[in-house]
């Protein structure tokens, strides 16, 4: 029996969260990573990119990521939307470092002038969205 490739339709944040849940499944994460998904015509490209050892975002990283996003959109996958997921060990509570990473990813997409989906956080057994309009509110409660 052959399995059909996973090819969900992603038209909303709920669809994206369900896709991340399917792809990440309940698992533990040994370190902090950033995952990138490309979505073309509402369907994800069947390959994820993982950036491992994602300790602290810095301005150079944001600049380099923006350059890569710009080049990908222009030369490789025109019209793509970009989706990011942070994964790390620990609880599902959004930390200050999670907020810094989410802000950095949104900033890179904005600098590259490419569409960016809601950033998500994956921890053991949990997937949570980190929408850009909640970053300031989350920072105020930290």
Secondary structure, DSSP 4 states (H G I P E B T S, - for coil): -PPPP---B--SHHHHHHHHHHHH-S---SS-EEEEEEEETTEE-S--EEE-------HHHHHHHHHHHHHIIIIISTT-EEEEEEE-SS-SSPPHHHHHHHHHHHHHHHHHT--BPPEEEEETTEEEEE-GGGHHHHHHH-
